[in-house]
Amino acid sequence: MRTKDPSYRAILELGTYLRNAVGSDQDTSRAALSPDGQLGPLLDRVYQQNRWFTPESCLFALRYWGEMLRERILDSWLAQYADTGQHPKKVALILAGNIPLVGLHDVLCVLLTGNQALIKCASNDRLLLPFLTERLVGYEPGLNERIRYTDGTLTDHDAVIATGSNNTSRYFEYYFSSKPHIIRKNRHGIAVLNGAESPTELQGLATDIFRYFGLGCRSVSKLFVPKSFDFDPVFEAFYAYKEVVNHQKYANNYDYNKAVYLMSGSQMLDNGFLLLKEDSGYGSPIGTLFYETYDSGEALQSKLAEAEDQLQCVVGGSWLDGNIPFGKAQWPELSNYADGVDTVEFLLKISKD
């Protein structure tokens, strides 16, 4: 796909702004924020609106997008696609609000394919994305006609991309059945260990578990480990995140789940800020990490294939086919589409009709 759309240059400008604005990943102080003085107060307001969106979490998301919005990365991503269609469509985007800027990828896909975005943000995430799209409009005023926000019922649109839970997906499927659509459901991140992981790999695993408090669909919520696995090195790596329990909302969830498990007689390991529980499920609650043992690599691959529609990503060592390296679960390539559905291909197809 040739990058002729006016949004392309504006998106590159946004990437430059973010790289200049948020400093290095070692600096989470206000001094690292943009010289225009806007981001620091914005992150304070974001945190007041949604206590899960800490300044540190928002800075990580902003740094990720600053790195992704580079010319070589955008060109490599878009090179596999044909030209944009000749009939732009208005695409309604119903965004999740589980982690900061979770809907930005959908917005960029809509703009780069020449379409219009009608955006409905989650109720607890209404500040960060509008701030960034306002900057896009500043770089390319013509985008003002192609980016709209709404709080009401979605009516005037040609297609829909909606992200929600398994429950809301049934409503979305019914309500938007007459329109071209992508409906996303619950997905989970898992990690596969074999007991030979290095301390560095286990530190990366800890990041994949605790980043965004485990709220992302790419957050590792379950481990697969060999029988008789020694969890001591894993808990040692987790210790770097012990302060997470000082976050009130996380602590409330941790305490509640611990009480529920104790009252039900469930067996678990507890290091004071994370519960490790053997469970066949994939979506562990906040403050809890499920695990399950496996007998052989072949049996495990078969099990994961059966659960493919529940998995967003699989983290593991280089010995694991199709793995994501430890520590990279929340650093996906632009072509790592949610639920494995190619958003750009979908948008190009509808804009040709």
C-alpha positions as CSV (number, residue, x, y, z in Angstrom):
1,M,0.0,0.0,0.0
2,R,1.5,3.3,-1.1
3,T,1.5,5.8,1.8
4,K,-0.2,8.6,-0.1
5,D,-2.9,9.3,2.5
6,P,-2.4,12.6,4.2
7,S,-2.6,10.9,7.6
8,Y,0.7,9.2,6.9
9,R,2.9,12.2,7.4
10,A,0.8,13.4,10.3
11,I,1.3,10.0,12.0
12,L,5.1,10.3,11.5
13,E,5.0,13.7,13.1
14,L,3.1,12.2,16.0
15,G,5.8,9.6,16.4
16,T,8.5,12.3,16.5
17,Y,6.5,14.3,19.1
18,L,6.2,11.3,21.3
19,R,9.8,10.4,21.1
20,N,10.8,13.9,22.0
21,A,8.0,14.2,24.6
22,V,8.4,11.2,27.0
23,G,12.2,10.7,27.3
24,S,13.9,7.4,27.8
25,D,12.4,4.3,29.4
26,Q,14.7,4.8,32.4
27,D,13.2,8.2,33.2
28,T,9.6,8.3,34.6
29,S,9.9,11.7,36.1
30,R,8.0,14.8,35.0
31,A,11.3,16.2,33.7
32,A,11.1,13.5,31.0
33,L,7.9,15.0,29.6
34,S,7.4,17.2,26.6
35,P,8.7,20.8,26.6
36,D,5.2,22.0,25.7
37,G,4.2,21.2,29.3
38,Q,1.0,19.4,28.3
39,L,1.7,15.7,29.0
40,G,2.5,16.0,32.7
41,P,-0.8,17.6,33.7
42,L,-2.7,15.3,31.2
43,L,-1.3,12.2,32.8
44,D,-2.4,13.5,36.2
45,R,-5.9,14.0,34.9
46,V,-5.9,10.5,33.3
47,Y,-4.9,9.0,36.7
48,Q,-7.6,10.9,38.5
49,Q,-10.1,9.5,36.0
50,N,-8.8,5.9,36.0
51,R,-6.6,4.7,38.8
52,W,-5.4,1.8,36.8
53,F,-3.8,4.2,34.3
54,T,-0.8,5.2,36.4
55,P,1.7,7.7,34.9
56,E,4.2,4.9,34.6
57,S,1.7,2.8,32.6
58,C,0.8,5.7,30.3
59,L,4.5,6.6,29.8
60,F,5.2,3.0,28.7
61,A,2.3,3.1,26.2
62,L,3.4,6.5,24.9
63,R,7.0,5.3,24.4
64,Y,5.8,2.2,22.6
65,W,3.9,4.3,20.1
66,G,6.8,6.7,19.7
67,E,9.0,3.9,18.7
68,M,6.4,2.2,16.4
69,L,5.5,5.4,14.5
70,R,8.8,5.5,12.6
71,E,9.0,5.7,8.8
72,R,10.8,2.4,8.3
73,I,8.4,0.6,10.6
74,L,5.2,2.0,9.0
75,D,6.6,1.3,5.5
76,S,7.5,-2.3,6.4
77,W,4.0,-2.8,7.8
78,L,2.1,-1.3,5.0
79,A,4.2,-2.7,2.1
80,Q,2.3,-6.0,2.1
81,Y,-1.0,-4.3,1.2
82,A,-2.6,-3.0,-2.1
83,D,-3.5,0.6,-2.6
84,T,-6.3,2.1,-0.6
85,G,-9.8,1.9,-2.0
86,Q,-11.7,4.6,-3.9
87,H,-14.8,4.7,-1.7
88,P,-13.9,5.8,1.9
89,K,-16.2,4.4,4.6
90,K,-17.2,5.7,8.0
91,V,-15.9,3.1,10.5
92,A,-17.3,3.0,14.0
93,L,-14.7,2.0,16.6
94,I,-16.0,0.8,19.9
95,L,-12.8,0.8,22.0
96,A,-11.9,-1.1,25.1
97,G,-10.5,0.7,28.1
98,N,-8.4,-1.9,29.8
99,I,-4.9,-0.4,29.1
100,P,-3.8,3.1,28.0
101,L,-4.2,3.8,24.2
102,V,-5.5,0.3,23.5
103,G,-7.6,1.7,20.6
104,L,-4.9,3.7,18.9
105,H,-4.0,0.9,16.5
106,D,-7.5,0.7,15.2
107,V,-7.6,4.5,14.7
108,L,-4.4,4.5,12.7
109,C,-5.5,1.5,10.6
110,V,-8.7,3.4,9.7
111,L,-6.9,6.6,8.7
112,L,-4.1,5.0,6.8
113,T,-6.6,3.1,4.6
114,G,-8.3,6.4,3.7
115,N,-11.4,5.8,5.8
116,Q,-13.1,7.9,8.5
117,A,-13.1,7.1,12.2
118,L,-16.2,7.4,14.4
119,I,-14.8,6.7,17.8
120,K,-16.6,5.6,21.0
121,C,-14.1,5.6,23.8
122,A,-14.6,3.5,27.0
123,S,-16.0,5.5,29.8
124,N,-12.8,5.3,31.9
125,D,-10.5,6.2,29.0
126,R,-11.6,9.5,27.4
127,L,-8.4,11.7,27.6
128,L,-5.3,10.1,26.1
129,L,-6.6,9.2,22.7
130,P,-8.4,12.5,22.0
131,F,-5.2,14.3,23.0
132,L,-3.2,12.4,20.4
133,T,-5.8,12.7,17.6
134,E,-6.0,16.4,18.3
135,R,-2.3,16.6,17.5
136,L,-2.8,14.6,14.3
137,V,-5.3,17.2,13.2
138,G,-2.8,19.9,14.1
139,Y,-0.3,18.3,11.8
140,E,-2.9,17.7,9.0
141,P,-6.0,19.8,9.4
142,G,-7.9,17.8,6.8
143,L,-8.1,15.0,9.3
144,N,-10.6,17.0,11.3
145,E,-13.3,15.8,8.9
146,R,-12.2,12.2,9.3
147,I,-12.0,11.8,13.1
148,R,-15.1,12.1,15.2
149,Y,-15.9,11.1,18.7
150,T,-19.3,10.1,20.1
151,D,-20.8,9.2,23.4
152,G,-24.2,8.2,22.1
153,T,-25.8,5.4,20.1
154,L,-23.9,4.5,16.9
155,T,-26.1,5.0,13.9
156,D,-24.4,6.8,11.0
157,H,-21.6,4.4,10.0
158,D,-20.8,1.9,7.3
159,A,-18.7,-0.7,9.2
160,V,-17.8,-1.5,12.8
161,I,-14.8,-2.7,14.8
162,A,-15.8,-3.4,18.3
163,T,-13.7,-4.7,21.2
164,G,-15.3,-6.1,24.3
165,S,-15.9,-9.2,26.5
166,N,-17.4,-12.5,25.5
167,N,-20.7,-11.2,26.8
168,T,-20.7,-7.9,25.0
169,S,-19.6,-9.6,21.8
170,R,-22.9,-11.4,21.6
171,Y,-24.7,-8.1,21.7
172,F,-22.3,-6.6,19.2
173,E,-22.8,-9.5,16.8
174,Y,-26.6,-9.1,17.0
175,Y,-26.7,-5.3,16.8
176,F,-24.1,-4.9,14.0
177,S,-25.0,-8.0,12.0
178,S,-26.1,-6.0,9.0
179,K,-22.8,-4.1,8.7
180,P,-19.3,-5.3,7.8
181,H,-17.6,-5.8,11.2
182,I,-14.8,-7.2,13.3
183,I,-16.0,-8.2,16.8
184,R,-13.3,-9.0,19.3
185,K,-13.8,-11.2,22.4
186,N,-11.8,-12.1,25.5
187,R,-8.3,-13.3,24.8
188,H,-5.4,-14.1,27.1
189,G,-1.7,-14.2,27.1
190,I,0.2,-17.3,28.4
191,A,3.8,-18.3,29.0
192,V,5.4,-21.7,28.5
193,L,8.4,-22.5,30.6
194,N,10.7,-25.5,30.6
195,G,12.8,-24.9,33.7
196,A,15.9,-23.8,31.9
197,E,15.0,-20.1,31.7
198,S,17.8,-17.6,32.6
199,P,17.3,-14.9,35.3
200,T,17.0,-12.3,32.5
201,E,14.2,-14.3,30.8
202,L,12.4,-14.7,34.1
203,Q,12.7,-10.9,34.7
204,G,11.1,-10.4,31.3
205,L,8.3,-12.9,32.2
206,A,7.7,-10.8,35.4
207,T,7.3,-7.7,33.2
208,D,4.8,-9.6,30.9
209,I,2.8,-10.5,34.0
210,F,2.8,-7.2,35.9
211,R,2.8,-4.6,33.1
212,Y,-0.6,-2.8,33.2
213,F,-1.4,-4.8,36.4
214,G,-2.1,-7.8,34.1
215,L,-5.1,-6.0,32.6
216,G,-4.1,-6.3,28.9
217,C,-5.2,-9.1,26.6
218,R,-1.5,-9.7,26.0
219,S,-0.7,-9.8,29.7
220,V,0.5,-13.2,30.8
221,S,-2.3,-14.6,32.9
222,K,-1.2,-18.3,33.0
223,L,2.0,-20.4,33.0
224,F,2.5,-23.8,31.6
225,V,5.3,-25.6,33.4
226,P,6.8,-29.1,33.5
227,K,5.8,-31.4,36.3
228,S,7.9,-30.9,39.5
229,F,8.7,-27.4,38.3
230,D,10.7,-25.3,40.8
231,F,8.9,-21.9,41.3
232,D,11.6,-20.4,43.5
233,P,13.5,-18.7,40.7
234,V,10.2,-17.4,39.3
235,F,9.2,-15.9,42.6
236,E,12.7,-14.4,42.9
237,A,12.2,-12.6,39.6
238,F,8.7,-11.5,40.6
239,Y,10.2,-9.7,43.7
240,A,11.1,-6.7,41.6
241,Y,7.4,-6.0,41.4
242,K,6.6,-6.3,45.1
243,E,5.5,-2.6,45.3
244,V,2.5,-3.4,43.1
245,V,0.6,-4.4,46.2
246,N,0.8,-0.7,47.3
247,H,-1.6,0.2,44.5
248,Q,-5.0,0.3,46.2
249,K,-7.1,-1.2,43.5
250,Y,-4.6,-4.0,42.9
251,A,-4.4,-4.7,46.6
252,N,-8.1,-4.9,46.9
253,N,-8.3,-7.5,44.2
254,Y,-5.4,-9.5,45.6
255,D,-7.0,-9.5,49.1
256,Y,-10.4,-10.4,47.8
257,N,-9.2,-13.3,45.7
258,K,-7.0,-14.6,48.5
259,A,-10.0,-14.6,50.8
260,V,-12.2,-16.4,48.3
261,Y,-9.5,-19.1,47.7
262,L,-8.9,-19.6,51.4
263,M,-12.6,-20.0,52.2
264,S,-13.0,-22.5,49.4
265,G,-10.0,-24.5,50.5
266,S,-8.1,-23.9,47.2
267,Q,-4.4,-24.6,47.2
268,M,-2.1,-21.7,46.2
269,L,1.3,-20.2,46.6
270,D,1.4,-16.7,48.0
271,N,4.4,-14.4,47.9
272,G,2.6,-11.5,49.5
273,F,1.6,-9.7,46.3
274,L,0.7,-12.4,43.8
275,L,-1.2,-15.7,44.2
276,L,-0.1,-18.6,42.1
277,K,-2.9,-21.1,41.7
278,E,-3.1,-24.4,39.7
279,D,-6.1,-24.0,37.4
280,S,-7.2,-25.1,33.9
281,G,-8.6,-21.6,33.0
282,Y,-6.8,-19.1,31.0
283,G,-8.0,-15.8,32.4
284,S,-6.8,-15.4,36.0
285,P,-8.2,-12.6,38.1
286,I,-6.1,-9.6,39.1
287,G,-3.5,-10.4,41.7
288,T,-3.6,-14.1,40.7
289,L,-1.6,-16.1,38.2
290,F,-2.8,-19.5,37.0
291,Y,-0.5,-22.4,36.2
292,E,-0.9,-25.8,34.7
293,T,1.6,-28.6,34.2
294,Y,2.4,-30.5,31.0
295,D,4.0,-33.9,30.3
296,S,5.5,-33.3,26.9
297,G,5.9,-30.6,24.3
298,E,3.8,-32.4,21.8
299,A,0.9,-32.7,24.2
300,L,1.2,-29.1,25.1
301,Q,1.2,-27.9,21.5
302,S,-1.9,-29.9,20.9
303,K,-3.6,-28.4,23.9
304,L,-2.7,-24.9,22.8
305,A,-4.0,-25.5,19.3
306,E,-7.4,-26.5,20.8
307,A,-7.5,-23.3,22.8
308,E,-6.3,-21.1,19.9
309,D,-9.5,-18.9,20.0
310,Q,-8.8,-18.0,23.7
311,L,-5.2,-17.0,23.2
312,Q,-3.9,-13.6,22.2
313,C,-0.2,-14.5,22.5
314,V,2.2,-17.2,23.7
315,V,5.4,-16.1,25.5
316,G,8.3,-18.5,25.8
317,G,11.9,-19.3,24.9
318,S,13.4,-19.8,21.5
319,W,12.7,-23.5,21.6
320,L,8.9,-22.8,21.4
321,D,7.4,-22.5,18.0
322,G,5.7,-19.2,17.3
323,N,6.8,-17.8,20.6
324,I,7.1,-14.2,21.7
325,P,10.4,-13.6,23.6
326,F,10.1,-13.0,27.4
327,G,9.5,-9.4,28.2
328,K,8.0,-8.5,24.8
329,A,4.3,-9.4,25.3
330,Q,3.3,-5.7,25.5
331,W,5.6,-4.7,22.6
332,P,3.8,-6.2,19.6
333,E,4.6,-5.5,15.9
334,L,2.1,-3.4,14.1
335,S,1.1,-6.5,12.1
336,N,0.3,-8.5,15.3
337,Y,-3.4,-7.9,15.0
338,A,-5.8,-8.5,17.9
339,D,-7.5,-11.9,17.7
340,G,-5.5,-12.6,14.6
341,V,-7.8,-10.7,12.3
342,D,-6.1,-8.4,9.8
343,T,-7.6,-5.0,10.4
344,V,-6.0,-3.3,7.4
345,E,-7.1,-6.0,5.0
346,F,-10.7,-5.7,6.3
347,L,-10.6,-1.9,5.9
348,L,-9.2,-2.0,2.4
349,K,-11.8,-4.5,1.3
350,I,-14.8,-2.4,2.5
351,S,-13.4,0.8,1.0
352,K,-13.3,-0.9,-2.5
353,D,-17.0,-1.6,-2.5
